[in-house]
Amino acid sequence: MPKKKSTNPLKKTNWCNWKATQVRSSWRERAKKYGLPLDEVPTRAEIQEWLEANQPVKCYITGSFISSEIVELDHKHPLSRGGSLKLPNVGITSRWYNNIKGQLSEQEFRQLLKLVSKWEDKGDMLFRRLSASNHMYSRKRK
């Protein structure tokens, strides 16, 4: 018998609160990793308020509406390239676009999307490879 996925009740009742808690924890770790000041990390309440103000959830890259189940917060200018943890540098996107964007800036990613829009497969194969490579390199090495 397959195991049923356990779901956090907070995620179902108030996903903005749940997501804000998850994001703040992640961003604090990333601030430490990149040597950024921890006081740049918005509070959980600030992130939650920002998420609630951005309802309904719309992707900053494609402009399409996104289910709260696949929402990701993306740094438009990546932290690894000098970006900030502050909310003006953050956009709401889907897991898929956040994953294939990787360490590209918003402008670079938009240029890539424009280029592949002329391809027969609209960049599908490229994006699958980028997605696979991002997963491969993000795993913790032993």
KOLKE-155639 format. One line per field, with one value per residue: x, y, z negated of N, C-alpha, C in turn. Coordinates in steps of 0.001 Angstrom, whole numbers. Layout:
! KOLKE-155639
n.xx: X | ...
n.yy: Y | ...
n.zz: Z | ...
ca.xx: X | ...
ca.yy: Y | ...
ca.zz: Z | ...
c.xx: X | ...
c.yy: Y | ...
c.zz: Z | ...
***
This chain:
! KOLKE-155639
n.xx: 839 | 695 | 2372 | 669 | 1044 | 2054 | 514 | 1078 | -1040 | -1152 | -296 | -2489 | -4528 | -3534 | -1662 | 100 | 1265 | 2522 | 4287 | 5837 | 7160 | 8708 | 10286 | 11664 | 13348 | 14928 | 16130 | 17647 | 19606 | 20826 | 21787 | 23795 | 25447 | 26306 | 27503 | 25993 | 24380 | 22374 | 20324 | 19227 | 17435 | 14045 | 11408 | 9271 | 6647 | 6733 | 7287 | 5013 | 2982 | 3719 | 3317 | 536 | -319 | 210 | -1829 | -4251 | -1996 | 542 | 2793 | 5881 | 7455 | 6105 | 3545 | 1327 | -1284 | -697 | -895 | -1072 | 265 | 2537 | 4103 | 7012 | 9525 | 11596 | 14837 | 15343 | 17720 | 20288 | 21486 | 24012 | 25296 | 25573 | 23081 | 20297 | 18667 | 16388 | 12891 | 12150 | 13795 | 12696 | 10636 | 7519 | 7146 | 6756 | 7643 | 8845 | 9814 | 11504 | 13398 | 14559 | 15556 | 17647 | 20831 | 20673 | 20152 | 17163 | 16842 | 18616 | 17355 | 14876 | 15754 | 16704 | 14294 | 12984 | 14635 | 14405 | 11737 | 11393 | 12215 | 11510 | 10593 | 10122 | 12104 | 11855 | 13365 | 15890 | 15216 | 14449 | 16897 | 18369 | 16896 | 17317 | 20094 | 20305 | 19131 | 20958 | 23335 | 22555 | 22276 | 23436 | 26800 | 28676
n.yy: -1180 | 2167 | 4918 | 7604 | 10995 | 13216 | 16174 | 19485 | 21054 | 23840 | 24679 | 24179 | 25763 | 28398 | 29295 | 31387 | 32152 | 29748 | 29455 | 31765 | 31225 | 29007 | 30154 | 32244 | 30825 | 29418 | 31561 | 32729 | 30791 | 30898 | 33514 | 33284 | 31488 | 33025 | 35127 | 37372 | 40101 | 39210 | 40868 | 41776 | 39914 | 39565 | 39712 | 37014 | 37901 | 40151 | 38918 | 37296 | 39264 | 40532 | 38416 | 38059 | 40501 | 40154 | 38699 | 37634 | 34869 | 35428 | 34776 | 36403 | 36214 | 34981 | 35990 | 34484 | 32928 | 31186 | 28144 | 27917 | 25736 | 25286 | 27490 | 29475 | 31571 | 33753 | 35081 | 37854 | 39023 | 36970 | 35742 | 34638 | 36148 | 38654 | 39661 | 40902 | 40093 | 41389 | 42216 | 43745 | 42595 | 40195 | 37815 | 36248 | 33009 | 29927 | 26619 | 25244 | 27301 | 28704 | 26766 | 26211 | 28703 | 29083 | 30366 | 32578 | 36043 | 38053 | 39516 | 38151 | 35652 | 36272 | 37028 | 34569 | 33095 | 34509 | 33944 | 31086 | 30883 | 30912 | 28488 | 25156 | 23350 | 25123 | 25383 | 23299 | 20854 | 21879 | 23188 | 21008 | 19727 | 21709 | 21838 | 19245 | 19349 | 21347 | 20083 | 18032 | 19352 | 20651 | 18850 | 17642 | 16975 | 14119
n.zz: 0 | 977 | -580 | -2059 | -1287 | -3754 | -4780 | -5717 | -7964 | -8203 | -5743 | -4130 | -5294 | -5549 | -3274 | -2642 | -5070 | -5719 | -3491 | -3780 | -6171 | -5400 | -3351 | -4655 | -6405 | -4549 | -3161 | -5189 | -5565 | -3058 | -3103 | -4998 | -3626 | -1403 | -2659 | -3320 | -5036 | -7812 | -8609 | -6286 | -5475 | -5017 | -7510 | -8661 | -8796 | -7094 | -4634 | -4401 | -4308 | -1916 | -111 | -398 | 586 | 3216 | 4426 | 6822 | 7327 | 9564 | 12182 | 12451 | 14663 | 16863 | 16668 | 16232 | 14264 | 11185 | 9395 | 5863 | 4922 | 6430 | 6240 | 6238 | 4858 | 6436 | 6816 | 8637 | 9491 | 9078 | 5888 | 5836 | 7645 | 6661 | 5962 | 3989 | 857 | 319 | 660 | 3052 | 4960 | 5515 | 7168 | 7953 | 9108 | 10980 | 9879 | 11996 | 13824 | 12079 | 11530 | 14091 | 14724 | 12981 | 12244 | 13829 | 14633 | 14409 | 16787 | 18555 | 18617 | 19741 | 22291 | 23190 | 23240 | 25261 | 27448 | 27690 | 28248 | 30943 | 31784 | 32950 | 30952 | 28946 | 27048 | 25284 | 24982 | 24261 | 21859 | 20311 | 20028 | 18681 | 16329 | 15322 | 14917 | 12983 | 10803 | 10431 | 9678 | 7387 | 5388 | 2251 | 1746 | 780
ca.xx: 0 | 1539 | 2269 | 0 | 1860 | 1531 | 466 | 1074 | -2350 | -961 | -176 | -3834 | -5369 | -2950 | -438 | 1019 | 1994 | 3379 | 5341 | 6704 | 8003 | 9670 | 11174 | 12559 | 14358 | 15814 | 16902 | 18652 | 20706 | 21516 | 22510 | 25027 | 26270 | 26896 | 28089 | 25135 | 23901 | 21097 | 19266 | 18631 | 16387 | 12766 | 10787 | 8209 | 5453 | 6921 | 7139 | 3595 | 2239 | 4064 | 2617 | -888 | -534 | 384 | -2899 | -3971 | -587 | 823 | 4218 | 6495 | 8132 | 5153 | 2294 | 215 | -1654 | -39 | -1472 | -236 | 1020 | 3805 | 4706 | 8392 | 9983 | 12851 | 15601 | 15477 | 19176 | 20683 | 22359 | 25375 | 25854 | 25497 | 21704 | 19864 | 17603 | 15238 | 11710 | 12105 | 14569 | 12033 | 9461 | 6793 | 7148 | 6463 | 8797 | 9468 | 10597 | 12562 | 14421 | 15310 | 16235 | 18922 | 21606 | 20545 | 19408 | 15848 | 17041 | 19211 | 16364 | 13898 | 16395 | 16714 | 12921 | 12702 | 15391 | 13864 | 10343 | 11445 | 12588 | 10382 | 10055 | 10042 | 13130 | 11470 | 14492 | 16896 | 14740 | 14515 | 18311 | 18726 | 16230 | 18026 | 21428 | 20136 | 18894 | 22182 | 24329 | 22046 | 22350 | 24584 | 27835 | 29181
ca.yy: 0 | 3356 | 5852 | 8855 | 12152 | 14000 | 17586 | 20391 | 21708 | 25276 | 24895 | 24186 | 26824 | 29714 | 28973 | 32534 | 32032 | 28559 | 29744 | 32786 | 30536 | 28192 | 31044 | 32956 | 29869 | 29171 | 32766 | 32924 | 29871 | 31416 | 34722 | 32795 | 30881 | 34058 | 36174 | 38558 | 40427 | 38588 | 41871 | 41975 | 38911 | 40074 | 38898 | 36147 | 38741 | 40966 | 38033 | 36914 | 40448 | 40706 | 37359 | 38351 | 41662 | 39688 | 37766 | 36224 | 34593 | 35565 | 34632 | 37645 | 35939 | 34688 | 36714 | 33550 | 32649 | 29989 | 27496 | 28106 | 24505 | 25264 | 28822 | 29652 | 32960 | 33765 | 36325 | 38312 | 39083 | 35895 | 36035 | 34217 | 37154 | 39955 | 40088 | 41205 | 39294 | 42263 | 41871 | 44288 | 41721 | 38892 | 37657 | 34996 | 32208 | 28511 | 25766 | 24935 | 28441 | 28998 | 25742 | 26345 | 30009 | 28862 | 31536 | 33660 | 37213 | 38152 | 39983 | 37055 | 34600 | 36761 | 36941 | 33149 | 32737 | 35124 | 33183 | 29734 | 30945 | 30716 | 27104 | 24258 | 22801 | 26249 | 25224 | 22258 | 19939 | 22652 | 23413 | 19728 | 19491 | 22678 | 21402 | 18056 | 19724 | 22097 | 19100 | 17269 | 20148 | 21164 | 17794 | 17729 | 15981 | 13451
ca.zz: 0 | 1035 | -1692 | -1751 | -1617 | -4867 | -4448 | -6839 | -8009 | -8009 | -4297 | -3553 | -5836 | -5270 | -2554 | -2677 | -6328 | -5586 | -2521 | -4375 | -7156 | -4643 | -2606 | -5585 | -6855 | -3416 | -2867 | -6248 | -5238 | -1875 | -3526 | -5630 | -2570 | -548 | -3494 | -3312 | -6387 | -8175 | -8753 | -4961 | -5289 | -5538 | -8554 | -8172 | -8636 | -5890 | -3469 | -4334 | -3864 | -505 | 628 | -422 | 1461 | 4594 | 4766 | 7064 | 7597 | 10985 | 12478 | 12920 | 15931 | 17944 | 16477 | 16048 | 12878 | 10673 | 8224 | 4673 | 4674 | 7169 | 6135 | 5776 | 4848 | 7172 | 6790 | 10019 | 9654 | 8157 | 4752 | 6181 | 8544 | 6004 | 5733 | 2628 | 256 | 78 | 1446 | 4416 | 5842 | 5521 | 8013 | 7784 | 10320 | 10743 | 9617 | 13288 | 14316 | 11119 | 11691 | 15340 | 14713 | 12292 | 11829 | 14802 | 14168 | 15040 | 18164 | 19326 | 18799 | 20711 | 23609 | 23551 | 23601 | 26558 | 28445 | 27901 | 28724 | 32398 | 32053 | 33205 | 29687 | 27999 | 26018 | 24333 | 24698 | 23534 | 20504 | 19587 | 19683 | 17639 | 15106 | 14832 | 14425 | 11734 | 9744 | 10221 | 8969 | 6119 | 4365 | 1338 | 2028 | -432
c.xx: 889 | 1289 | 1582 | 918 | 1237 | 1562 | 386 | -269 | -2258 | -887 | -1552 | -4654 | -4831 | -1612 | 560 | 1881 | 2995 | 4557 | 6328 | 7664 | 9090 | 10724 | 12160 | 13680 | 15397 | 16711 | 17946 | 19864 | 21516 | 22309 | 23835 | 25984 | 27002 | 27479 | 27298 | 24640 | 22519 | 19974 | 18644 | 17473 | 15086 | 12213 | 9707 | 6958 | 5559 | 6732 | 5674 | 2756 | 2476 | 3339 | 1117 | -1225 | -433 | -608 | -3747 | -2530 | -357 | 2336 | 4788 | 7201 | 7124 | 3865 | 1093 | -45 | -1081 | -796 | -522 | 619 | 2371 | 4523 | 6131 | 8678 | 11400 | 13537 | 15881 | 16948 | 19737 | 21657 | 23809 | 26072 | 25666 | 24103 | 21397 | 18777 | 16328 | 14123 | 11629 | 12884 | 13906 | 10818 | 8814 | 6792 | 6780 | 7761 | 9586 | 10362 | 11731 | 13723 | 15229 | 16021 | 17589 | 19577 | 21569 | 19832 | 18062 | 15997 | 17623 | 18180 | 15302 | 14466 | 16427 | 15320 | 12549 | 13391 | 14731 | 12416 | 10270 | 11797 | 11340 | 9752 | 9928 | 11009 | 12862 | 12641 | 15593 | 16480 | 14744 | 15947 | 18772 | 18131 | 16959 | 19384 | 21327 | 19889 | 20180 | 23182 | 23847 | 22069 | 23589 | 25555 | 28349 | 30683
c.yy: 1251 | 4278 | 7128 | 9999 | 12893 | 15465 | 18395 | 21118 | 23220 | 25604 | 24990 | 25388 | 28215 | 29523 | 30130 | 32490 | 30876 | 28855 | 30753 | 32163 | 29733 | 29076 | 31734 | 32037 | 29621 | 30381 | 33056 | 32030 | 30392 | 32675 | 34316 | 32256 | 31940 | 35235 | 37473 | 38842 | 39833 | 39606 | 42253 | 41010 | 39466 | 39151 | 38021 | 36971 | 39605 | 40129 | 37649 | 38072 | 40688 | 39672 | 37652 | 39528 | 41267 | 38600 | 38364 | 36053 | 34553 | 35532 | 35940 | 37446 | 35804 | 35490 | 35803 | 33307 | 31296 | 29456 | 27690 | 26879 | 24483 | 26611 | 28737 | 31144 | 32955 | 35115 | 36720 | 38462 | 38094 | 36332 | 35713 | 35220 | 38561 | 40484 | 40247 | 40247 | 40107 | 41980 | 42530 | 43439 | 40350 | 38922 | 36311 | 34281 | 30770 | 27770 | 25507 | 26092 | 28799 | 28018 | 25930 | 27689 | 29888 | 30163 | 32672 | 34844 | 37220 | 38545 | 38873 | 35970 | 35017 | 36705 | 35495 | 32700 | 33293 | 34341 | 31838 | 29751 | 30711 | 29272 | 26256 | 23749 | 23855 | 26098 | 24112 | 21334 | 20645 | 22826 | 22128 | 19433 | 20453 | 22269 | 20211 | 18436 | 20520 | 21151 | 18362 | 18061 | 20670 | 20114 | 17979 | 16613 | 15398 | 13445
c.zz: 0 | -149 | -1245 | -2171 | -2787 | -4460 | -5722 | -6857 | -7776 | -6523 | -3655 | -4026 | -5526 | -4578 | -2563 | -3938 | -6232 | -4666 | -3088 | -5385 | -6455 | -3975 | -3543 | -6058 | -5758 | -3139 | -3938 | -5991 | -4060 | -2207 | -4164 | -4574 | -1749 | -1331 | -3475 | -4724 | -6651 | -8323 | -7402 | -4724 | -5866 | -6625 | -7922 | -7894 | -7377 | -4623 | -3298 | -3807 | -2367 | 355 | 722 | 491 | 2938 | 4967 | 5873 | 7540 | 9108 | 11201 | 13024 | 14264 | 17069 | 17854 | 16268 | 14556 | 12464 | 9471 | 7040 | 4370 | 5378 | 7129 | 5598 | 5768 | 5410 | 7028 | 8234 | 10396 | 8627 | 7055 | 5082 | 7093 | 7985 | 5751 | 4255 | 2164 | 56 | 1077 | 2832 | 5435 | 6007 | 6443 | 7738 | 9125 | 9978 | 10457 | 10906 | 13762 | 13365 | 11304 | 12976 | 15434 | 14033 | 11853 | 12850 | 14162 | 14881 | 16512 | 19048 | 19615 | 19807 | 22136 | 24094 | 23988 | 24980 | 27677 | 28738 | 28380 | 30231 | 32774 | 32239 | 31909 | 28592 | 26823 | 25027 | 23973 | 23907 | 22076 | 19678 | 19152 | 18587 | 16291 | 14492 | 14258 | 13133 | 10573 | 9409 | 9381 | 7631 | 5017 | 3508 | 1658 | 727 | -455
***
